[in-house]
């Protein structure tokens, strides 16, 4: 599967929700999600735990204009704890992300309103395309994403092209070398 996506910071999740509802988006669900990312040679691999369900998700992104085009595959997981432990031993964990997510939908477009632990509030728009989508469908998806971005007053320069785990890593302060650091001795 593929989706056309845009991610951005939000100042006010409630205002974004109201804007989406005014455009015809319908509330779908609220989730608590724990994503564990593993070291892989190509793309990104995460275990998403959203009790009572869990999935292994592999995806890769490329830029399409200011938006990202993501190709992904999702596999349901029956034993997430054992799967996480096995993948940690085999591949290594590179990050974990905890978030609460509100999902709103209109046709094939999903709006995620996310509160990400240690990062803040974000919006993520995904227009879902099947692999056989023709250019007219892709154009319609692009227009739907742009319509929502415009309504939310999100400029192309405000779009984020990395995962939440990469934002988390960038937000962590780097260790500073000081007199208590043995590496700083001469």
Secondary structure as UniProt FT lines:
FT   STRAND          2..9
FT   HELIX           13..22
FT   TURN            23..24
FT   STRAND          26..38
FT   STRAND          44..50
FT   TURN            51..52
FT   STRAND          53..64
FT   TURN            65..66
FT   STRAND          67..76
FT   HELIX           80..90
FT   STRAND          93..106
FT   TURN            107..108
FT   STRAND          109..116
FT   TURN            117..119
FT   STRAND          120..129
FT   TURN            131..132
FT   HELIX           135..151
FT   TURN            152..153
FT   HELIX           156..158
FT   HELIX           164..171
FT   TURN            179..180
FT   HELIX           182..184
//
